Amino acid sequence: MTTKEIANIVVANCRTGKMFDNYELFSEDVVSREAQDSQFGKEVTGINATLEKAKYFHNLIEKRISRAVSEPLVAGNYFTFRLCQEFELKGIGYYKLDELCLFEVKEGKIICEEYFYDN
């Protein structure tokens, strides 16, 4: 699968709320990085640790208010897109997450995901 094909699948899944379907596209030794000083986790390595980090965040969601996903931008083995969501989070309340999502692909699998946002 090409980087563009993977990018289109990831964006489509994000638009429909099927974020966890994206993990089928990840390599076993994927590296996942959150924004610096994130309250939602740091850097982890491996598909299991990456899934646990994602589950932790998704378990905080009491209510999703909105979601907007841009078109992907592909350059070589990388792709990025903007994901903007508003939530009600347990113990936090209203939270707006406006992030730039960056992925690296190698041999048809996502080997790195990195998220840039302000806390």
Order of alpha helices (4+ residues) and beta strands (2+ residues): alpha-beta-beta-alpha-beta-beta-beta-beta-beta
